[in-house]
């Protein structure tokens, strides 16, 4: 049944896309987004530069677009009701900007002078994606054909480092000339001292945090737990060992559909999945994560992190971790809650390694990435 539904949808994508191309190309920018951070940074810069072309944004309904909304934008949720407008605008836009894999791109064909810029939603990668994802290799021939049809629509991909450039080349089968080494827009925030201070104050007040040191646990999603996730962390053990000195902030991945049962304790603070993680990071003393991309930004704050990799072998087998994962991460990795507590208590973090990690993965990100991207948009529209 699922295969039939996919076939019908892809047929609609192809037919409606073809009909849309009967109309002339227009001087407009179309965003197709599933995360807030990069688009919000770009839109803010467009407003600062007084660059307000006809811009339509199709967004995943799960994200909060409050920080993106502007008078010059047309915001449309990406749902079935907007399918025809989506296909029309994709196929008639001069510039398309996307931050993820969207199957509707397979039904687009760019005319001369048009382009599709992939800004991606992560600044770096500790897990494999695209053609490097082990799960992708197990998909059907039809699925693989659809994946590649989408990847071929990316005329350019924005990168913040040479390391990420190589990953994109392998993951999407790109040529080096397609890579835009202009830095990642979402990283501009980490160079803005005033914004960091404002979010520090806002987070403390809105979450009613105590004066204890703040731990943040922000795990990535697991494919088999998107609908029914569980917390592989012994909160009670952590509270007994660390409760007097630390408070634990919990932030689940926005792709996860269910909420955890909340414990009645001031040791743990629950944050909405839709809350942009960048707003939380200024208050965090130690980050606890796993295979997420958060460390690539968090490292810019030069703070310690611990990698809680309780399912390291299983995850690597199912999805695939980056080459030399354990040598790449800028902090200790642990397999149990007890080991995690020991590392926190020991507090012997190598911050020089964190700084080197930040410099390596943010080579082209210097606080002006959004400005360079908006300049690029102007050039593309004027061609």
C-alpha positions as a Markdown table, in Angstrom:
| # | Residue | x | y | z |
|---|---|---|---|---|
| 1 | Unk | 0.0 | 0.0 | 0.0 |
| 2 | Unk | 2.8 | 2.4 | 0.9 |
| 3 | Unk | 4.6 | 1.7 | -2.4 |
| 4 | Unk | 1.3 | 2.5 | -4.3 |
| 5 | Unk | 0.9 | 5.7 | -2.4 |
| 6 | Unk | 4.5 | 6.8 | -3.1 |
| 7 | Unk | 4.0 | 5.9 | -6.8 |
| 8 | Unk | 0.8 | 8.0 | -7.1 |
| 9 | Unk | 2.4 | 10.9 | -5.2 |
| 10 | Unk | 5.5 | 10.9 | -7.4 |
| 11 | Unk | 3.4 | 10.7 | -10.5 |
| 12 | Unk | 1.5 | 13.8 | -9.3 |
| 13 | Unk | 4.9 | 15.5 | -8.6 |
| 14 | Unk | 6.0 | 14.8 | -12.2 |
| 15 | Unk | 2.7 | 15.8 | -13.9 |
| 16 | Unk | 2.1 | 19.0 | -11.9 |
| 17 | Unk | 5.7 | 20.0 | -12.2 |
| 18 | Unk | 5.6 | 19.6 | -15.9 |
| 19 | Unk | 2.4 | 21.7 | -16.2 |
| 20 | Unk | 4.0 | 24.4 | -14.0 |
| 21 | Unk | 6.9 | 24.7 | -16.4 |
| 22 | Unk | 4.4 | 25.9 | -19.1 |
| 23 | Unk | 4.6 | 29.2 | -17.2 |
| 24 | Unk | 7.5 | 31.5 | -17.5 |
| 25 | Unk | 10.3 | 31.7 | -15.0 |
| 26 | Unk | 9.8 | 34.5 | -12.4 |
| 27 | Unk | 12.3 | 36.7 | -10.5 |
| 28 | Unk | 11.5 | 35.2 | -7.1 |
| 29 | Unk | 13.2 | 33.1 | -4.4 |
| 30 | Unk | 11.5 | 30.0 | -3.0 |
| 31 | Unk | 12.6 | 28.5 | 0.3 |
| 32 | Unk | 11.7 | 24.9 | 1.2 |
| 33 | Unk | 12.7 | 24.3 | 4.8 |
| 34 | Unk | 12.4 | 21.9 | 7.7 |
| 35 | Unk | 14.6 | 23.7 | 10.3 |
| 36 | Unk | 14.5 | 27.3 | 11.5 |
| 37 | Unk | 18.1 | 28.2 | 12.1 |
| 38 | Unk | 19.7 | 28.8 | 8.7 |
| 39 | Unk | 16.6 | 30.3 | 7.1 |
| 40 | Unk | 16.1 | 32.7 | 10.0 |
| 41 | Unk | 19.7 | 33.9 | 9.7 |
| 42 | Unk | 19.3 | 34.5 | 6.0 |
| 43 | Unk | 16.0 | 36.3 | 6.3 |
| 44 | Unk | 17.3 | 38.5 | 9.0 |
| 45 | Unk | 20.2 | 39.5 | 6.7 |
| 46 | Unk | 17.9 | 40.1 | 3.8 |
| 47 | Unk | 16.0 | 42.5 | 6.0 |
| 48 | Unk | 19.2 | 44.3 | 7.1 |
| 49 | Unk | 20.3 | 44.6 | 3.5 |
| 50 | Unk | 16.9 | 45.9 | 2.5 |
| 51 | Unk | 16.9 | 43.1 | -0.1 |
| 52 | Unk | 13.2 | 42.1 | -0.3 |
| 53 | Unk | 12.5 | 40.2 | -3.6 |
| 54 | Unk | 9.4 | 38.2 | -4.1 |
| 55 | Unk | 10.1 | 35.4 | -1.6 |
| 56 | Unk | 7.9 | 32.4 | -0.8 |
| 57 | Unk | 8.7 | 30.0 | 2.1 |
| 58 | Unk | 7.2 | 26.6 | 2.3 |
| 59 | Unk | 7.9 | 25.2 | 5.8 |
| 60 | Unk | 7.5 | 22.0 | 7.7 |
| 61 | Unk | 4.4 | 22.6 | 9.9 |
| 62 | Unk | 6.3 | 21.2 | 12.9 |
| 63 | Unk | 8.7 | 24.2 | 13.0 |
| 64 | Unk | 7.9 | 27.6 | 14.6 |
| 65 | Unk | 8.3 | 30.3 | 12.0 |
| 66 | Unk | 7.8 | 33.3 | 14.3 |
| 67 | Unk | 11.5 | 34.3 | 13.9 |
| 68 | Unk | 11.3 | 34.0 | 10.2 |
| 69 | Unk | 8.1 | 35.9 | 9.5 |
| 70 | Unk | 8.5 | 39.3 | 7.7 |
| 71 | Unk | 6.2 | 41.5 | 5.8 |
| 72 | Unk | 7.9 | 40.8 | 2.5 |
| 73 | Unk | 7.6 | 37.1 | 2.8 |
| 74 | Unk | 4.8 | 34.7 | 1.9 |
| 75 | Unk | 4.8 | 31.8 | 4.4 |
| 76 | Unk | 3.0 | 28.6 | 3.4 |
| 77 | Unk | 2.9 | 25.4 | 5.4 |
| 78 | Unk | 4.2 | 22.4 | 3.4 |
| 79 | Unk | 1.1 | 20.2 | 3.4 |
| 80 | Unk | -1.2 | 18.5 | 0.9 |
| 81 | Unk | -3.3 | 21.6 | 0.6 |
| 82 | Unk | -0.3 | 23.6 | -0.7 |
| 83 | Unk | 0.9 | 20.9 | -3.1 |
| 84 | Unk | -0.1 | 22.6 | -6.3 |
| 85 | Unk | 1.3 | 26.1 | -5.2 |
| 86 | Unk | 4.5 | 24.3 | -4.1 |
| 87 | Unk | 5.1 | 22.6 | -7.4 |
| 88 | Unk | 4.2 | 25.8 | -9.3 |
| 89 | Unk | 6.6 | 28.0 | -7.3 |
| 90 | Unk | 9.4 | 25.4 | -7.4 |
| 91 | Unk | 9.2 | 25.2 | -11.2 |
| 92 | Unk | 8.9 | 28.9 | -11.9 |
| 93 | Unk | 11.5 | 30.3 | -9.4 |
| 94 | Unk | 14.8 | 31.8 | -10.4 |
| 95 | Unk | 16.3 | 30.6 | -7.1 |
| 96 | Unk | 15.3 | 27.8 | -4.9 |
| 97 | Unk | 16.8 | 27.4 | -1.4 |
| 98 | Unk | 16.4 | 24.2 | 0.6 |
| 99 | Unk | 17.7 | 22.8 | 3.8 |
| 100 | Unk | 16.9 | 19.1 | 3.6 |
| 101 | Unk | 15.9 | 16.3 | 1.3 |
| 102 | Unk | 12.5 | 17.1 | -0.2 |
| 103 | Unk | 11.0 | 14.5 | -2.6 |
| 104 | Unk | 9.1 | 17.2 | -4.5 |
| 105 | Unk | 12.5 | 18.4 | -5.9 |
| 106 | Unk | 12.6 | 15.3 | -8.0 |
| 107 | Unk | 9.7 | 16.8 | -10.0 |
| 108 | Unk | 11.5 | 20.1 | -10.8 |
| 109 | Unk | 13.6 | 20.9 | -13.8 |
| 110 | Unk | 15.7 | 24.1 | -13.7 |
| 111 | Unk | 15.7 | 26.3 | -16.7 |
| 112 | Unk | 18.6 | 28.3 | -17.9 |
| 113 | Unk | 19.6 | 30.8 | -15.2 |
| 114 | Unk | 17.8 | 29.0 | -12.4 |
| 115 | Unk | 19.5 | 27.4 | -9.5 |
| 116 | Unk | 18.8 | 25.3 | -6.4 |
| 117 | Unk | 21.0 | 26.0 | -3.3 |
| 118 | Unk | 21.2 | 23.4 | -0.6 |
| 119 | Unk | 22.0 | 25.2 | 2.7 |
| 120 | Unk | 21.5 | 21.9 | 4.7 |
| 121 | Unk | 20.4 | 22.0 | 8.4 |
| 122 | Unk | 23.6 | 20.9 | 10.0 |
| 123 | Unk | 27.0 | 22.5 | 10.2 |
| 124 | Unk | 28.9 | 19.3 | 10.3 |
| 125 | Unk | 28.2 | 15.5 | 10.4 |
| 126 | Unk | 29.1 | 12.8 | 12.8 |
| 127 | Unk | 26.6 | 10.4 | 11.2 |
| 128 | Unk | 26.3 | 9.4 | 7.6 |
| 129 | Unk | 23.6 | 10.6 | 5.3 |
| 130 | Unk | 22.6 | 10.6 | 1.6 |
| 131 | Unk | 24.4 | 7.8 | -0.2 |
| 132 | Unk | 26.8 | 7.3 | 2.7 |
| 133 | Unk | 23.8 | 6.3 | 4.9 |
| 134 | Unk | 23.9 | 2.5 | 5.3 |
| 135 | Unk | 20.1 | 2.4 | 5.4 |
| 136 | Unk | 19.9 | 4.0 | 2.0 |
| 137 | Unk | 21.9 | 1.1 | 0.5 |
| 138 | Unk | 19.2 | -1.3 | 1.6 |
| 139 | Unk | 16.3 | 0.5 | -0.2 |
| 140 | Unk | 14.6 | -0.5 | -3.4 |
| 141 | Unk | 15.9 | 0.4 | -6.8 |
| 142 | Unk | 12.9 | 2.8 | -7.2 |
| 143 | Unk | 13.8 | 4.5 | -3.9 |
| 144 | Unk | 17.4 | 4.9 | -4.9 |
| 145 | Unk | 16.4 | 6.4 | -8.2 |
| 146 | Unk | 14.2 | 8.9 | -6.4 |
| 147 | Unk | 17.0 | 9.8 | -4.0 |
| 148 | Unk | 19.4 | 10.6 | -6.8 |
| 149 | Unk | 16.7 | 12.6 | -8.7 |
| 150 | Unk | 16.5 | 14.9 | -5.7 |
| 151 | Unk | 20.3 | 15.1 | -5.2 |
| 152 | Unk | 20.8 | 16.0 | -8.8 |
| 153 | Unk | 18.6 | 19.1 | -8.4 |
| 154 | Unk | 21.2 | 20.7 | -6.0 |
| 155 | Unk | 23.1 | 23.0 | -8.2 |
| 156 | Unk | 25.1 | 24.2 | -5.2 |
| 157 | Unk | 25.7 | 23.3 | -1.6 |
| 158 | Unk | 26.8 | 25.7 | 1.1 |
| 159 | Unk | 29.6 | 24.5 | 3.4 |
| 160 | Unk | 31.5 | 25.8 | 6.4 |
| 161 | Unk | 34.6 | 23.7 | 6.1 |
| 162 | Unk | 36.7 | 21.6 | 3.8 |
| 163 | Unk | 35.8 | 18.5 | 5.8 |
| 164 | Unk | 32.1 | 19.0 | 5.3 |
| 165 | Unk | 32.7 | 19.7 | 1.6 |
| 166 | Unk | 34.2 | 16.3 | 1.2 |
| 167 | Unk | 31.3 | 14.7 | 3.1 |
| 168 | Unk | 28.8 | 16.4 | 0.8 |
| 169 | Unk | 30.7 | 15.3 | -2.3 |
| 170 | Unk | 30.4 | 11.7 | -1.2 |
| 171 | Unk | 26.8 | 11.9 | 0.2 |
| 172 | Unk | 25.2 | 13.6 | -2.8 |
| 173 | Unk | 27.7 | 12.7 | -5.5 |
| 174 | Unk | 28.7 | 16.3 | -6.2 |
| 175 | Unk | 31.6 | 17.9 | -8.0 |
| 176 | Unk | 33.8 | 20.2 | -6.0 |
| 177 | Unk | 32.8 | 23.2 | -8.2 |
| 178 | Unk | 29.2 | 22.9 | -6.9 |
| 179 | Unk | 30.4 | 23.6 | -3.3 |
| 180 | Unk | 30.0 | 27.2 | -2.0 |
| 181 | Unk | 32.6 | 27.7 | 0.7 |
| 182 | Unk | 31.0 | 30.8 | 2.2 |
| 183 | Unk | 30.3 | 29.6 | 5.7 |
| 184 | Unk | 27.1 | 28.4 | 7.3 |
| 185 | Unk | 24.5 | 31.2 | 8.1 |
| 186 | Unk | 23.4 | 29.7 | 11.4 |
| 187 | Unk | 26.9 | 30.1 | 12.9 |
| 188 | Unk | 26.8 | 33.9 | 12.7 |
| 189 | Unk | 24.8 | 33.9 | 15.9 |
| 190 | Unk | 27.8 | 32.5 | 17.8 |
| 191 | Unk | 29.9 | 35.5 | 16.9 |
| 192 | Unk | 27.2 | 38.0 | 18.1 |
| 193 | Unk | 28.1 | 38.7 | 21.8 |
| 194 | Unk | 24.9 | 40.8 | 22.4 |
| 195 | Unk | 22.6 | 38.1 | 21.0 |
| 196 | Unk | 24.3 | 35.4 | 23.1 |
| 197 | Unk | 23.9 | 37.5 | 26.2 |
| 198 | Unk | 20.3 | 38.2 | 25.5 |
| 199 | Unk | 19.5 | 34.5 | 25.0 |
| 200 | Unk | 21.4 | 33.7 | 28.1 |
| 201 | Unk | 19.1 | 36.0 | 30.1 |
| 202 | Unk | 16.0 | 34.9 | 28.3 |
| 203 | Unk | 16.7 | 31.2 | 28.8 |
| 204 | Unk | 17.4 | 31.5 | 32.5 |
| 205 | Unk | 14.2 | 33.5 | 33.0 |
| 206 | Unk | 11.8 | 31.5 | 30.7 |
| 207 | Unk | 13.0 | 28.1 | 32.0 |
| 208 | Unk | 13.2 | 29.3 | 35.6 |
| 209 | Unk | 16.7 | 27.8 | 36.0 |
| 210 | Unk | 18.5 | 27.6 | 39.3 |
| 211 | Unk | 22.0 | 28.9 | 39.9 |
| 212 | Unk | 23.4 | 25.4 | 39.6 |
| 213 | Unk | 25.6 | 24.4 | 36.7 |
| 214 | Unk | 23.6 | 23.5 | 33.6 |
| 215 | Unk | 23.9 | 20.2 | 31.8 |
| 216 | Unk | 22.1 | 19.9 | 28.4 |
| 217 | Unk | 21.2 | 16.4 | 27.1 |
| 218 | Unk | 20.3 | 16.7 | 23.4 |
| 219 | Unk | 20.4 | 13.3 | 21.7 |
| 220 | Unk | 19.8 | 12.8 | 18.0 |
| 221 | Unk | 16.9 | 10.8 | 16.7 |
| 222 | Unk | 16.8 | 7.1 | 16.1 |
| 223 | Unk | 14.8 | 5.9 | 13.1 |
| 224 | Unk | 13.1 | 3.2 | 15.2 |
| 225 | Unk | 12.1 | 5.7 | 17.9 |
| 226 | Unk | 10.6 | 8.6 | 15.9 |
| 227 | Unk | 7.1 | 7.6 | 17.0 |
| 228 | Unk | 7.8 | 6.2 | 20.4 |
| 229 | Unk | 11.1 | 7.3 | 21.9 |
| 230 | Unk | 12.5 | 6.5 | 25.3 |
| 231 | Unk | 15.2 | 8.1 | 27.4 |
| 232 | Unk | 18.2 | 5.9 | 27.7 |
| 233 | Unk | 19.5 | 7.8 | 30.7 |
| 234 | Unk | 18.9 | 7.1 | 34.4 |
| 235 | Unk | 17.7 | 10.5 | 35.6 |
| 236 | Unk | 17.3 | 9.3 | 39.2 |
| 237 | Unk | 20.9 | 8.1 | 39.4 |
| 238 | Unk | 22.1 | 11.4 | 37.9 |
| 239 | Unk | 20.0 | 13.4 | 40.4 |
| 240 | Unk | 21.4 | 11.5 | 43.4 |
| 241 | Unk | 25.0 | 12.0 | 42.2 |
| 242 | Unk | 24.8 | 15.5 | 40.7 |
| 243 | Unk | 21.6 | 17.2 | 41.9 |
| 244 | Unk | 23.2 | 19.5 | 44.4 |
| 245 | Unk | 25.7 | 21.0 | 41.9 |
| 246 | Unk | 23.9 | 20.5 | 38.5 |
| 247 | Unk | 20.6 | 20.9 | 36.8 |
| 248 | Unk | 19.7 | 18.8 | 33.7 |
| 249 | Unk | 18.0 | 20.4 | 30.6 |
| 250 | Unk | 16.4 | 17.9 | 28.3 |
| 251 | Unk | 15.9 | 18.8 | 24.6 |
| 252 | Unk | 14.6 | 16.1 | 22.3 |
| 253 | Unk | 15.1 | 16.2 | 18.5 |
| 254 | Unk | 12.2 | 18.0 | 16.7 |
| 255 | Unk | 11.6 | 15.0 | 14.4 |
| 256 | Unk | 10.4 | 12.9 | 17.4 |
| 257 | Unk | 6.7 | 12.9 | 17.5 |
| 258 | Unk | 5.9 | 11.9 | 21.1 |
| 259 | Unk | 6.7 | 13.5 | 24.4 |
| 260 | Unk | 8.3 | 11.7 | 27.4 |
| 261 | Unk | 6.4 | 11.3 | 30.7 |
| 262 | Unk | 7.7 | 14.2 | 32.8 |
| 263 | Unk | 9.3 | 13.6 | 36.2 |
| 264 | Unk | 8.3 | 15.8 | 39.1 |
| 265 | Unk | 11.8 | 17.1 | 40.0 |
| 266 | Unk | 13.6 | 20.4 | 39.9 |
| 267 | Unk | 16.7 | 18.5 | 38.8 |
| 268 | Unk | 15.4 | 18.1 | 35.2 |
| 269 | Unk | 14.0 | 20.9 | 33.0 |
| 270 | Unk | 12.0 | 19.9 | 29.9 |
| 271 | Unk | 12.3 | 22.1 | 26.8 |
| 272 | Unk | 9.8 | 22.0 | 23.9 |
| 273 | Unk | 11.2 | 20.1 | 20.9 |
| 274 | Unk | 10.4 | 23.1 | 18.7 |
| 275 | Unk | 12.7 | 25.5 | 20.8 |
| 276 | Unk | 15.7 | 26.5 | 18.7 |
| 277 | Unk | 18.6 | 24.8 | 20.5 |
| 278 | Unk | 20.8 | 27.9 | 19.8 |
| 279 | Unk | 18.8 | 29.8 | 22.4 |
| 280 | Unk | 19.7 | 27.3 | 25.0 |
| 281 | Unk | 23.4 | 26.9 | 24.4 |
| 282 | Unk | 24.7 | 30.1 | 26.1 |
| 283 | Unk | 23.6 | 28.9 | 29.5 |
| 284 | Unk | 25.0 | 25.4 | 29.1 |
| 285 | Unk | 28.1 | 24.4 | 31.1 |
| 286 | Unk | 28.4 | 20.9 | 29.7 |
| 287 | Unk | 26.8 | 19.5 | 26.6 |
| 288 | Unk | 25.8 | 15.8 | 26.6 |
| 289 | Unk | 25.0 | 14.5 | 23.1 |
| 290 | Unk | 25.8 | 11.6 | 20.8 |
| 291 | Unk | 25.8 | 11.7 | 17.0 |
| 292 | Unk | 24.1 | 15.0 | 16.6 |
| 293 | Unk | 25.5 | 18.0 | 14.7 |
| 294 | Unk | 25.2 | 20.3 | 17.8 |
| 295 | Unk | 28.9 | 20.0 | 18.8 |
| 296 | Unk | 30.0 | 21.8 | 15.6 |
| 297 | Unk | 28.3 | 25.0 | 16.8 |
| 298 | Unk | 28.7 | 24.5 | 20.6 |
| 299 | Unk | 32.4 | 24.2 | 20.1 |
| 300 | Unk | 32.5 | 27.9 | 19.1 |
| 301 | Unk | 31.6 | 28.6 | 22.7 |
| 302 | Unk | 34.7 | 26.7 | 23.9 |
| 303 | Unk | 32.8 | 24.7 | 26.4 |
| 304 | Unk | 33.1 | 21.0 | 27.3 |
| 305 | Unk | 31.0 | 18.2 | 25.9 |
| 306 | Unk | 30.5 | 14.5 | 26.6 |
| 307 | Unk | 29.3 | 11.9 | 24.0 |
| 308 | Unk | 26.8 | 9.5 | 25.5 |
| 309 | Unk | 27.0 | 6.7 | 22.9 |
| 310 | Unk | 25.1 | 3.9 | 24.6 |
| 311 | Unk | 24.2 | 2.3 | 21.2 |
| 312 | Unk | 27.4 | 3.1 | 19.3 |
| 313 | Unk | 27.8 | -0.3 | 17.6 |
| 314 | Unk | 24.1 | -0.6 | 16.8 |
| 315 | Unk | 23.8 | 2.9 | 15.4 |
| 316 | Unk | 26.9 | 2.5 | 13.3 |
| 317 | Unk | 25.6 | -0.7 | 11.9 |
| 318 | Unk | 22.2 | 0.7 | 11.1 |
| 319 | Unk | 23.0 | 4.2 | 9.9 |
| 320 | Unk | 26.8 | 4.6 | 9.8 |
| 321 | Unk | 28.9 | 7.0 | 11.7 |
| 322 | Unk | 31.6 | 9.3 | 10.2 |
| 323 | Unk | 35.0 | 7.9 | 9.5 |
| 324 | Unk | 37.1 | 8.0 | 12.7 |
| 325 | Unk | 34.2 | 9.1 | 14.8 |
| 326 | Unk | 35.9 | 8.4 | 18.1 |
| 327 | Unk | 39.0 | 10.3 | 17.0 |
| 328 | Unk | 36.9 | 13.2 | 15.7 |
| 329 | Unk | 34.7 | 14.0 | 18.7 |
| 330 | Unk | 36.2 | 16.7 | 21.0 |
| 331 | Unk | 35.3 | 15.1 | 24.2 |
| 332 | Unk | 35.1 | 11.8 | 26.1 |
| 333 | Unk | 32.5 | 9.1 | 25.1 |
| 334 | Unk | 30.7 | 6.9 | 27.6 |
| 335 | Unk | 28.3 | 4.0 | 27.4 |
| 336 | Unk | 26.4 | 4.2 | 30.7 |
| 337 | Unk | 24.9 | 6.7 | 33.0 |
| 338 | Unk | 27.4 | 5.7 | 35.7 |
| 339 | Unk | 30.3 | 6.5 | 33.3 |
| 340 | Unk | 28.6 | 9.8 | 32.3 |
| 341 | Unk | 28.4 | 10.8 | 36.0 |
| 342 | Unk | 32.1 | 9.9 | 36.5 |
| 343 | Unk | 33.2 | 12.1 | 33.6 |
| 344 | Unk | 31.1 | 15.1 | 34.9 |
| 345 | Unk | 32.6 | 14.7 | 38.3 |
| 346 | Unk | 36.1 | 14.3 | 37.0 |
| 347 | Unk | 35.8 | 17.5 | 34.9 |
| 348 | Unk | 39.1 | 17.0 | 33.2 |
| 349 | Unk | 38.1 | 18.3 | 29.8 |
| 350 | Unk | 40.5 | 19.2 | 27.0 |
| 351 | Unk | 39.3 | 22.6 | 25.9 |
| 352 | Unk | 42.2 | 23.0 | 23.5 |
| 353 | Unk | 40.8 | 20.0 | 21.5 |
| 354 | Unk | 37.4 | 21.7 | 21.5 |
| 355 | Unk | 39.0 | 24.9 | 20.1 |
| 356 | Unk | 40.8 | 23.0 | 17.4 |
| 357 | Unk | 37.6 | 21.1 | 16.5 |
| 358 | Unk | 35.7 | 24.5 | 16.2 |
| 359 | Unk | 38.4 | 26.0 | 14.0 |
| 360 | Unk | 38.6 | 22.9 | 11.7 |
| 361 | Unk | 34.8 | 22.6 | 11.1 |
| 362 | Unk | 34.0 | 26.3 | 11.0 |
| 363 | Unk | 36.9 | 27.4 | 8.7 |
| 364 | Unk | 34.7 | 29.5 | 6.4 |
| 365 | Unk | 32.2 | 30.6 | 9.2 |
| 366 | Unk | 33.3 | 33.9 | 10.7 |
| 367 | Unk | 30.2 | 35.7 | 11.6 |
| 368 | Unk | 29.5 | 37.0 | 8.1 |
| 369 | Unk | 28.2 | 33.9 | 6.4 |
| 370 | Unk | 24.6 | 35.2 | 6.0 |
| 371 | Unk | 25.9 | 38.4 | 4.4 |
| 372 | Unk | 27.8 | 36.4 | 1.8 |
| 373 | Unk | 24.8 | 34.2 | 1.2 |
| 374 | Unk | 22.5 | 37.2 | 0.6 |
| 375 | Unk | 25.1 | 38.7 | -1.8 |
| 376 | Unk | 25.0 | 35.4 | -3.7 |
| 377 | Unk | 21.2 | 35.5 | -3.8 |
| 378 | Unk | 21.4 | 39.0 | -5.3 |
| 379 | Unk | 23.8 | 37.8 | -8.0 |
| 380 | Unk | 21.7 | 34.8 | -8.9 |
| 381 | Unk | 18.5 | 36.9 | -9.3 |
| 382 | Unk | 20.3 | 39.5 | -11.4 |
| 383 | Unk | 21.7 | 37.0 | -13.9 |
